[in-house]
Amino acid sequence: MEYKTNNNIVYSCKYHVVWCPKYRRKVLVGKIETRLKELINKTCADINVEIIEMEIMPDHVHLLMEVDPQFGVHKVVKTIKGRTSRILRDEFKELTTKLPTLWTNSYFVATVGGVTLKIVKHYIENQKTSERKKYGNHKRNGIQNISNQSTGRKNK
C-alpha cells in the first residue's frame, strides 16, 4: 500500500463517490461527457486530489479518488460539482433549459475497504463495457449492491 504525506500527516484515504444529474436525466453524453471529464481532471489537479479511476455514465458519475483528510471528501465533491455545473451550464445551454440545476444536492461516498481497491477499480473501469443483466434471479455481488444504493435503483 502506498501512502501520501503532507506537512502534518501520512495518509491513504481512498473514496468511491457517485452523484447524479438532477432528476437522473441522461444528459452526460457526447461533448458534455468529454468536457465533464476535462473539468473534473482540472479541478482535481487544482486541489491536489488524485483520481484513481473515473467513469461518466449518461445519468451518473463514478469517481475513485484519494483525498487529503485535512481537505475532506465533502469539500472535494462540493468543489467538483460546483465548478462543473457552472462551466457546463455556461457552455451547453441545453443544460439550462432541461434542468433547474445540473446536479442533485446528494451524493454517495464510501471508503474503499469493504472490498479491495482492485475490485472497485475494475468495476468502475468496466461500467461502459459490461452489459448489465436484468436483476431477476441472478445473484448480486457487493459492488452491484453499492451501485444500486448509490444510484437509487431498487432491487427487484
DRENVO-264634 format. One record per residue (C-alpha): z, x, y; residue number from 1. Coordinates in nm, 2 decimals. Layout:
N
+--------+--------+--------+-----+
!      z !      x !      y !  nr !
+--------+--------+--------+-----+
!      Z !      X !      Y ! NUM !
...
+--------+--------+--------+-----+
***
This chain:
156
+--------+--------+--------+-----+
!      z !      x !      y !  nr !
+--------+--------+--------+-----+
!   0.00 !   0.00 !   0.00 !   1 !
!  -0.09 !   0.13 !   0.34 !   2 !
!   0.15 !   0.09 !   0.63 !   3 !
!   0.08 !   0.08 !   1.00 !   4 !
!   0.30 !   0.20 !   1.28 !   5 !
!   0.36 !   0.15 !   1.65 !   6 !
!   0.63 !   0.32 !   1.86 !   7 !
!   0.92 !   0.14 !   1.70 !   8 !
!   0.83 !   0.01 !   1.36 !   9 !
!   0.64 !   0.07 !   1.04 !  10 !
!   0.49 !  -0.24 !   0.90 !  11 !
!   0.25 !  -0.42 !   0.67 !  12 !
!   0.21 !  -0.78 !   0.78 !  13 !
!  -0.10 !  -0.95 !   0.64 !  14 !
!  -0.17 !  -1.31 !   0.71 !  15 !
!  -0.42 !  -1.57 !   0.58 !  16 !
!  -0.50 !  -1.80 !   0.87 !  17 !
!  -0.71 !  -2.11 !   0.87 !  18 !
!  -0.80 !  -2.35 !   1.15 !  19 !
!  -1.05 !  -2.63 !   1.21 !  20 !
!  -1.26 !  -2.77 !   1.50 !  21 !
!  -1.13 !  -3.10 !   1.64 !  22 !
!  -1.20 !  -3.39 !   1.41 !  23 !
!  -1.30 !  -3.14 !   1.15 !  24 !
!  -1.66 !  -3.16 !   1.29 !  25 !
!  -1.91 !  -2.93 !   1.12 !  26 !
!  -2.02 !  -2.75 !   1.44 !  27 !
!  -1.96 !  -2.39 !   1.33 !  28 !
!  -2.32 !  -2.32 !   1.22 !  29 !
!  -2.62 !  -2.11 !   1.32 !  30 !
!  -2.59 !  -1.94 !   1.66 !  31 !
!  -2.24 !  -2.08 !   1.72 !  32 !
!  -2.12 !  -1.93 !   1.39 !  33 !
!  -2.28 !  -1.59 !   1.48 !  34 !
!  -2.13 !  -1.59 !   1.83 !  35 !
!  -1.79 !  -1.70 !   1.70 !  36 !
!  -1.78 !  -1.40 !   1.46 !  37 !
!  -1.86 !  -1.17 !   1.75 !  38 !
!  -1.59 !  -1.32 !   1.97 !  39 !
!  -1.32 !  -1.31 !   1.70 !  40 !
!  -1.41 !  -0.94 !   1.63 !  41 !
!  -1.40 !  -0.85 !   2.00 !  42 !
!  -1.07 !  -1.04 !   2.07 !  43 !
!  -0.90 !  -0.88 !   1.77 !  44 !
!  -1.02 !  -0.54 !   1.87 !  45 !
!  -0.88 !  -0.60 !   2.22 !  46 !
!  -0.53 !  -0.69 !   2.09 !  47 !
!  -0.52 !  -0.44 !   1.81 !  48 !
!  -0.54 !  -0.68 !   1.52 !  49 !
!  -0.72 !  -0.56 !   1.21 !  50 !
!  -0.95 !  -0.82 !   1.05 !  51 !
!  -0.95 !  -0.76 !   0.67 !  52 !
!  -1.18 !  -1.05 !   0.59 !  53 !
!  -1.34 !  -1.33 !   0.79 !  54 !
!  -1.55 !  -1.63 !   0.69 !  55 !
!  -1.67 !  -1.91 !   0.91 !  56 !
!  -1.74 !  -2.24 !   0.73 !  57 !
!  -1.91 !  -2.53 !   0.91 !  58 !
!  -1.57 !  -2.70 !   0.96 !  59 !
!  -1.31 !  -2.43 !   0.94 !  60 !
!  -1.24 !  -2.06 !   0.99 !  61 !
!  -1.07 !  -1.83 !   0.74 !  62 !
!  -0.92 !  -1.50 !   0.86 !  63 !
!  -0.73 !  -1.24 !   0.67 !  64 !
!  -0.57 !  -1.01 !   0.92 !  65 !
!  -0.30 !  -0.76 !   0.98 !  66 !
!  -0.08 !  -0.82 !   1.28 !  67 !
!   0.18 !  -0.61 !   1.45 !  68 !
!   0.50 !  -0.82 !   1.40 !  69 !
!   0.61 !  -0.74 !   1.76 !  70 !
!   0.30 !  -0.91 !   1.89 !  71 !
!   0.32 !  -1.20 !   1.64 !  72 !
!   0.08 !  -1.41 !   1.44 !  73 !
!   0.12 !  -1.72 !   1.67 !  74 !
!   0.02 !  -1.52 !   1.98 !  75 !
!  -0.28 !  -1.38 !   1.79 !  76 !
!  -0.40 !  -1.72 !   1.68 !  77 !
!  -0.34 !  -1.87 !   2.02 !  78 !
!  -0.54 !  -1.59 !   2.19 !  79 !
!  -0.83 !  -1.61 !   1.95 !  80 !
!  -0.86 !  -1.99 !   1.97 !  81 !
!  -0.82 !  -1.99 !   2.35 !  82 !
!  -1.08 !  -1.73 !   2.42 !  83 !
!  -1.33 !  -1.85 !   2.16 !  84 !
!  -1.30 !  -2.21 !   2.28 !  85 !
!  -1.35 !  -2.13 !   2.64 !  86 !
!  -1.65 !  -1.90 !   2.59 !  87 !
!  -1.83 !  -2.11 !   2.32 !  88 !
!  -1.80 !  -2.43 !   2.52 !  89 !
!  -1.95 !  -2.24 !   2.82 !  90 !
!  -2.24 !  -2.10 !   2.62 !  91 !
!  -2.31 !  -2.40 !   2.39 !  92 !
!  -2.30 !  -2.72 !   2.60 !  93 !
!  -2.33 !  -2.94 !   2.28 !  94 !
!  -1.97 !  -2.85 !   2.20 !  95 !
!  -1.86 !  -3.02 !   2.52 !  96 !
!  -2.04 !  -3.34 !   2.45 !  97 !
!  -1.93 !  -3.37 !   2.09 !  98 !
!  -1.57 !  -3.27 !   2.12 !  99 !
!  -1.29 !  -3.31 !   2.39 ! 100 !
!  -1.17 !  -2.96 !   2.28 ! 101 !
!  -1.31 !  -2.72 !   2.03 ! 102 !
!  -1.01 !  -2.65 !   1.81 ! 103 !
!  -0.73 !  -2.87 !   1.68 ! 104 !
!  -0.38 !  -2.77 !   1.80 ! 105 !
!  -0.27 !  -2.69 !   1.45 ! 106 !
!  -0.35 !  -2.41 !   1.20 ! 107 !
!  -0.24 !  -2.29 !   0.86 ! 108 !
!  -0.08 !  -1.95 !   0.81 ! 109 !
!   0.06 !  -1.78 !   0.50 ! 110 !
!   0.18 !  -1.43 !   0.44 ! 111 !
!  -0.01 !  -1.26 !   0.17 ! 112 !
!   0.24 !  -1.21 !  -0.11 ! 113 !
!   0.24 !  -1.52 !  -0.33 ! 114 !
!  -0.09 !  -1.40 !  -0.47 ! 115 !
!  -0.23 !  -1.05 !  -0.45 ! 116 !
!  -0.42 !  -0.94 !  -0.14 ! 117 !
!  -0.72 !  -0.87 !  -0.37 ! 118 !
!  -0.73 !  -1.23 !  -0.48 ! 119 !
!  -0.71 !  -1.37 !  -0.13 ! 120 !
!  -0.98 !  -1.13 !  -0.01 ! 121 !
!  -1.21 !  -1.22 !  -0.30 ! 122 !
!  -1.15 !  -1.59 !  -0.23 ! 123 !
!  -1.25 !  -1.55 !   0.14 ! 124 !
!  -1.55 !  -1.33 !   0.06 ! 125 !
!  -1.68 !  -1.60 !  -0.18 ! 126 !
!  -1.63 !  -1.90 !   0.04 ! 127 !
!  -2.00 !  -1.95 !   0.11 ! 128 !
!  -2.14 !  -1.81 !  -0.22 ! 129 !
!  -1.93 !  -2.00 !  -0.46 ! 130 !
!  -2.03 !  -2.36 !  -0.53 ! 131 !
!  -1.71 !  -2.56 !  -0.55 ! 132 !
!  -1.70 !  -2.83 !  -0.82 ! 133 !
!  -1.55 !  -3.17 !  -0.76 ! 134 !
!  -1.19 !  -3.15 !  -0.85 ! 135 !
!  -1.19 !  -3.43 !  -1.11 ! 136 !
!  -1.02 !  -3.30 !  -1.43 ! 137 !
!  -1.06 !  -2.93 !  -1.35 ! 138 !
!  -0.75 !  -2.71 !  -1.32 ! 139 !
!  -0.69 !  -2.58 !  -0.97 ! 140 !
!  -0.56 !  -2.23 !  -0.91 ! 141 !
!  -0.32 !  -2.14 !  -0.64 ! 142 !
!  -0.58 !  -2.03 !  -0.39 ! 143 !
!  -0.77 !  -2.37 !  -0.41 ! 144 !
!  -0.44 !  -2.55 !  -0.35 ! 145 !
!  -0.37 !  -2.33 !  -0.05 ! 146 !
!  -0.72 !  -2.40 !   0.08 ! 147 !
!  -0.67 !  -2.78 !   0.03 ! 148 !
!  -0.34 !  -2.77 !   0.22 ! 149 !
!  -0.48 !  -2.56 !   0.50 ! 150 !
!  -0.80 !  -2.77 !   0.55 ! 151 !
!  -0.64 !  -3.11 !   0.50 ! 152 !
!  -0.83 !  -3.20 !   0.18 ! 153 !
!  -0.65 !  -3.43 !  -0.05 ! 154 !
!  -0.61 !  -3.35 !  -0.42 ! 155 !
!  -0.78 !  -3.61 !  -0.64 ! 156 !
+--------+--------+--------+-----+
***
